[in-house]
Amino acid sequence: MVSAAPSKTLQVALAYPAFLIDTQAAERYRQAGLSYRQAGNLEAAIATLKIAAALDPLNPSSHVILGWTQHLAGNQGLAAQTLQTALRQDPDFIPALNALGIVYLVSGDLQAAVTTHTRATELKPDNEIAHYNLSLAHERLGEFKAAIDHAEIATQLEPSNPHPWVALALAHQSNGSLAQAQTLYQKVVQIDGRYRSSSHLPRLEQAGFSPDQILKVEALLASSLTDES
């Protein structure tokens, strides 16, 4: 006689017995890990957040915080694995989808970034993070109309954030609309005057722009300044 397979709930319980879970201790470790991260000590933050995730393994937020910290430390492979663990706990957990999409984008896995962020927008249409990163991914893929569409949504959702406006200007420039791109870049400068200086543009890497995209923005800035003179 063949016995029935254990239920998913029982499988989880057998894989990680309840007596090993301590959500209160996990929260203390999470807060300590976030404090380390805020102080710039990413190594200590990751070590502490790993303990938090081990103490609260069924909480997807634990894995998202750890995965994002691994991303900040430059370990995109581990970050992706950790964030995928969060999605195994909850496949529709938007913070995990947003973070994983960014990890894929930074890693250059553009199709995976598009797939992940598209799912995030399906679950939350006003997801400005996903729309913004979809614009950057589509621009790198040469899909400029999609890049424009997503950047426009991102600017509507976060009108005071210069990054979606830079993405929108970049998408129009890549699509051959230099005049429109220059007009949009003036909007960027109005929001944040630091974007009038090329020395500020390398910081766009922290906002998901690739080195090639930053070079395109530098060219756009230079052309905008030339037209002003």
N, C-alpha and C positions, 0 to 999 in steps of 0.2 A: 504494500500500500504506500502510495506516494503522499507524503505530508504536504500541506499547503505552505507556500512561501510566507515568511513573516511579513507583517504589514510594514509599510514605510516607517510608521511611527516607532514600531518595535525595532526595526533595523537601526534607526537613529539612536534609540536608547541603548541598544547593545554596543554600538560603535563608540558611544560617548556616554558612559553611565552618569546619571544625574548627580551622584555624590561628588563628582569631579567639578561640577559647575558651581561657581560662587559669583553671582552677578554683582554683589556689593563690593567685593574685593576687586572685581574686574573694573568697576567704575573708578575706584581709587587709582588703579594702574593706568586707566585711560587718561584721567586728569593729569597724572604725573607725566605720562608720555607726551601729552599736548603741551605741558609746561616746558619740557625739554625741547620740543619742536619749536616752540615760540622763541626759546633762547638760542636757537640755531644748533643745538646739539642733536643732530639727526641720528647718530649712532645710538646714543642713550635712549632717544625717543623710540626708535624701532625695537630695541631690546625690551623696553617697558611695554610697548603696545603689543608685542608678541605674547607677553604674559597675559595681558588683558584679553586678547583673543582666545587664548587657551582656556581661560577661566570662564569665558562667555562665548563658546564657539558657535552657538545657534543664533547669535545676534549679528545680523549682517552689518550693522553699523561698526562693530568692532573690527571687522575685516576691511571695511572701507577706509576707516581712519588709518589703519596699519598700511594698507595698500597705497593710499595717497602719500603717506610719509616715505614709503619706499620709492615712490615716483619722484618726490622732491629730492631724495638722495641720489637719483640718477639710475636706480636699478629697475629699469622698466620691465624686465622679464619677471622678476619676483613680484613686482607690483601687479602685473597682469594676472599672475597665478592667484594672488591674494584676493583680488577683486572678483575673479571668477568663483572663488569660494563663497564670497558674499552672494553672488547671483545664484549659486546652487541653493543657498538658504531661501532666497526670494528672487526669482527670475525677473520680477517687475520692480525691483528696488531701484528707483530713479537715481539716487546718489551714486550707487555702484555703476550703473550704466553711464552716467556722466563721467565719472572718474576713469572707467575703463576705456571709454571712447577717447579721452584725452591721452591716455597712455598709448593707445594705438596710433593716434595722430602724431605724437612726439616720436614714436618708434618708426614712423614711416609706413605703417601698415594701414594704408589709406582706405582700402575697401572695408576692412574690419572696423575702422573708425566710422565710416559712413553707415554701415549696418547697425552698429551699436547706438550711435546717436540718433539714427532714424527711429529705432525702436523707442528711444527715450522721448522723442517728439510725438510718437503715436500715443504713448501713455500720458504725456503732459504737453499739449500743443503749445503752451506758453513757456516752454523750457528754453530760456534765453541762452543758457550755456550750450545746449545741444545745437541750437540754430547757429550760433556763432562759430562753433567748431566745425559744423557741417559746411559752412561757407569756406573756411580755410582748407578743409579736405577737398571739397569740390574744385576749388581754384587750383590746387596742386595737381588734380587729376585732369585739368583742362576742361572741366565742365562749368563754364563761366556763367551761364544762365542760372544754373542751380546755385552757384556761389552767390550771385546777386540776390536771388530770391531769399535765401536763408539769412544773408547779412541784413537785408531790409527788415525782415521780421525781428532780428536781434536788435537793430537800432530802435525799432518801435517799442520793444520790451525794456530796453535799457538806454534811453536817449541821452543820459548824462555820462555814459561810459564811452571813452574815446575808442576803445578797441573794436567794437562792432563797426564804427564809422571808418576806421582804418581798413578793416576787412572789406567793407562795401566799396571804398575808393579803390582798393587793390583789385577787386573783382571787375569793376568797370574799366580800369586801366588794362587789365589782361584781356578784356573783351573788345578792346580797341577804341573805347570811349574816353580819350584822354581829357577832353574838356570837362566832362562830367566828373571824372576822377579828381581833377584839380579843384573843382567846386566843392566836392565832398571833403577833400583834404582840408580846405579852408574851414569847414565845419569842425574837423578834428582840432585844428589849432585854436578855434574859438572855445572849445570845451577845455582843452589843456594846452597852454602855450608852449610847454616843453617840446611838443611835436614840431615846432618850428626849427628845432636844432637837430642836425643829424646825429649828434652825440647821444641823444636820448633813444634813438631808434633801436639799438641793440637790445634794449629792455623788452622789445616785442617778443623776443624768444621765450621769455617767461610767460607770455600770453598765448603761446602756441604757434606763433609764426615760425616758419622754417628759415634757415639762412638765406635761401634763394628768394623767399618772399620779402625778407627784410631788405635785400638789395633792390628789389622792385620798388619798395616803399621809398627807399633813399633816392631812387631815380625820379619818383613822382614828386618828392619834396623838392628836389633840385629843379625840376621843370616848373613847379609852382612858383618858386622864388624867382626864376628867370622871367616868367611872365609878368611878375609884379614890378620888375625893374624897368 
